[in-house]
Amino acid sequence: MQIASLHDAPELFYSLQGEGVRMGTPAVFLRLAGCNLHCHWCDTKYSWKKGMEVPVEELAARIGAFGCNNLVVTGGEPLLQQEELAALLALLPPDAFVEVETNGTICPSTDLLGRVGQWNVSPKLQHAGNPMDAALQSEALALFGGLPHAWFKFVVQGEADWPAIEALQLPHDRIVLMPLAATRDALAQARPAVAEMCLRHRVRLGERMHLVLWDTKKGV
C-alpha cells in the first residue's frame, strides 16, 4: 500500500480530528499517497507523488499499537487504493470506527461501503484549479448523497461559491462550509464571512481546529 512520506517515514500519527462533525475526536491518521486532482491551495502536495510501500499487515499492527479505536484515512485520494484499503480495514477490530476523507470523484467498492463508518466528502469548486469535468463526478456524488453517514465539506472563499454548491443538490443538513485558509491567521480573517454565509443558507460552519492548535505544523 502506498503511504505518503513525511520526514522520511510513512505518515501515520495520533491526533485530534480537526475537521467535520467528529471534530475534536482522538484518532489515528493514515495518509495515503496519490491523488487524481491537484488543487492549487492543497496543503499536502507532497502526498500527490508516489509514497512508501508498506504491507497492509504491518500497517494494521502499527495502527493497533496506538491503542485508539478511531481511524481517519486521508490523502491524497484514498479511493485510488480502495482494494488495498479494504484489505487493511478487514484486519482491524470490527468495532474500530473508520472515517475516510475523499474528494468525491470515485465510487467506493461494496467492501468499503460496508466497513466505513463515516465518509467526509470534499467536492472541489472552481477556485481549486481543477477541470470541472474531473472535479465533479455526478455518479459518485449521487451515491454519497444517498448515504446517511456521508458529510459534504466545501472549502469556500465566499458567497460567490454558493450557487455551485447548491447546484449539486446535496442534503443541506449534511453540508459543512470551511474557510479557505492555510494558516491560523488566514483562518481567523476568513472565518467571520463564512459564518455569515452558513447562517444565510442554514448549513454548518466547519472549523479547521488543527490550524487553530498547531498552525502549519505537519504530522499532528
C-alpha positions in Angstrom: 0.0 0.0 0.0 1.4 3.4 -0.9 1.6 5.7 2.1 2.5 9.4 1.9 6.0 10.1 3.2 6.6 12.7 5.9 10.1 13.2 7.4 11.3 10.1 5.6 8.6 7.9 7.3 5.1 6.7 6.4 2.6 9.4 7.6 0.8 7.7 10.4 0.1 9.5 13.6 -2.2 10.0 16.6 -4.0 13.4 17.0 -7.4 15.1 17.2 -9.8 15.2 14.2 -9.6 18.8 13.2 -12.5 19.0 10.7 -16.1 17.8 10.2 -18.8 16.7 12.6 -16.4 14.5 14.6 -14.0 17.4 15.3 -12.1 17.0 18.5 -12.2 13.2 18.5 -8.9 11.4 19.2 -8.0 9.3 16.2 -5.1 7.6 14.4 -4.5 9.3 11.0 -3.2 7.5 7.9 -2.3 9.5 4.8 -2.3 7.6 1.6 -0.2 8.7 -1.4 -1.5 9.7 -4.8 -4.3 12.0 -5.9 -6.4 12.3 -9.1 -6.9 16.1 -8.5 -4.3 18.8 -8.0 -5.8 21.7 -6.0 -3.5 24.7 -6.1 -4.2 25.6 -2.5 -3.7 22.0 -1.2 -1.6 21.9 2.0 -0.3 18.4 1.5 1.0 18.5 -2.1 3.8 16.1 -1.1 1.1 13.4 -0.9 0.4 13.6 -4.6 3.6 11.7 -5.6 4.4 8.1 -5.1 4.7 7.2 -1.5 6.3 4.5 0.7 5.2 0.9 0.1 4.0 -0.6 3.4 2.3 -4.0 3.6 -1.3 -3.9 5.0 -0.4 -6.3 7.8 2.3 -4.0 9.0 0.0 -1.0 8.8 -2.7 -2.8 10.8 -0.1 -3.6 13.5 1.1 0.0 13.6 -2.4 1.3 13.8 -3.3 -1.1 16.6 -0.2 0.0 18.6 -1.7 3.4 19.2 -4.5 1.9 21.3 -7.1 4.1 19.7 -10.3 2.8 18.2 -10.8 5.6 15.7 -9.1 5.7 12.3 -9.1 8.6 9.8 -7.9 7.7 6.3 -6.9 10.7 4.3 -4.7 11.5 1.3 -4.1 12.3 -1.4 -7.2 10.4 -2.6 -7.7 7.2 -0.6 -10.1 5.6 -3.1 -7.3 5.3 -5.7 -6.2 2.4 -3.5 -9.6 1.1 -2.3 -8.8 -2.6 -2.9 -5.8 -2.3 -0.6 -7.7 -0.1 1.8 -10.5 -2.7 2.1 -7.8 -5.4 2.9 -6.4 -3.1 5.6 -9.7 -2.4 7.2 -10.5 -6.1 7.3 -7.5 -6.6 9.6 -8.7 -4.0 12.1 -11.0 -4.9 15.1 -14.7 -5.0 13.9 -15.6 -2.2 16.3 -13.0 0.2 15.0 -14.6 3.4 13.7 -13.3 4.4 10.3 -13.6 7.8 8.6 -12.5 8.2 5.0 -11.7 11.6 3.5 -12.4 11.7 -0.2 -12.8 14.3 -3.0 -16.0 12.5 -4.1 -14.9 11.7 -7.6 -14.7 7.9 -7.2 -17.4 5.4 -6.3 -16.3 3.3 -3.3 -16.5 -0.5 -3.6 -19.1 -2.6 -1.8 -16.5 -3.8 0.7 -15.7 -0.3 1.7 -19.3 0.8 1.8 -19.9 -2.0 4.4 -17.0 -1.1 6.6 -16.6 2.7 6.7 -18.4 4.4 9.5 -18.3 8.0 8.0 -17.5 9.5 4.7 -16.0 13.0 4.7 -16.6 14.1 1.1 -15.0 17.3 -0.1 -16.0 18.2 -3.7 -13.7 20.7 -5.2 -15.0 24.0 -6.5 -13.7 26.0 -9.4 -11.2 28.0 -7.3 -9.3 24.8 -6.6 -8.0 25.0 -10.2 -9.0 21.5 -11.4 -11.0 20.9 -14.6 -14.6 20.8 -13.5 -15.4 17.7 -15.5 -12.8 15.9 -13.5 -13.6 17.5 -10.1 -17.3 17.0 -10.0 -18.5 13.4 -10.8 -22.3 13.2 -10.7 -22.4 9.4 -10.3 -20.1 9.4 -7.3 -21.7 12.4 -5.7 -25.2 10.9 -6.1 -24.0 7.7 -4.4 -22.5 9.6 -1.5 -25.6 11.8 -1.3 -27.7 8.7 -0.7 -25.6 7.6 2.3 -26.8 8.9 5.6 -23.2 8.7 7.0 -21.7 10.9 4.3 -21.0 14.5 5.0 -20.0 17.1 2.4 -17.2 19.6 3.3 -16.7 22.5 0.9 -13.7 24.8 1.1 -15.1 28.2 0.3 -13.9 31.7 -0.5 -17.2 33.4 0.0 -20.8 33.9 -1.1 -19.9 33.5 -4.8 -19.3 29.8 -4.2 -22.8 29.1 -3.1 -24.5 28.7 -6.5 -22.1 25.9 -7.4 -22.7 24.1 -4.1 -26.5 24.4 -4.4 -26.4 23.1 -8.0 -25.1 19.8 -6.7 -28.4 19.1 -4.9 -26.8 17.5 -1.8 -28.6 17.2 1.5 -28.4 20.6 3.2 -28.3 19.1 6.7 -25.0 17.4 5.8 -23.2 20.3 4.2 -20.3 21.9 6.0 -18.6 25.1 4.8 -15.0 25.6 5.7 -13.0 28.8 5.1 -10.2 28.6 2.5 -7.1 29.2 4.7 -3.7 27.5 5.1 -2.6 29.3 8.3 -4.0 30.2 11.7 -4.1 33.9 10.9 -5.7 33.4 7.5 -8.4 31.3 9.1 -9.2 33.9 11.7 -9.6 36.5 8.9 -11.8 34.3 6.7 -14.0 32.7 9.4 -16.5 35.6 10.0 -17.6 35.8 6.4 -18.1 32.1 6.1 -20.0 32.0 9.4 -22.4 34.6 7.9 -22.7 32.5 4.8 -23.7 29.5 6.9 -26.4 31.5 8.7 -27.8 32.7 5.4 -28.0 29.2 3.9 -28.7 27.3 7.1 -25.7 24.9 6.8 -22.9 24.1 9.2 -19.8 26.0 9.8 -16.7 23.8 9.7 -13.7 24.7 11.8 -10.1 23.8 11.0 -9.1 23.0 14.5 -5.6 21.7 13.6 -4.7 25.2 12.2 -6.0 26.8 15.4 -3.9 24.5 17.6 -0.8 23.8 15.5 -0.9 26.3 12.6 1.1 24.9 9.7 2.8 22.0 11.5 2.5 18.6 9.8 2.1 15.2 11.3 -0.2 16.4 14.2 
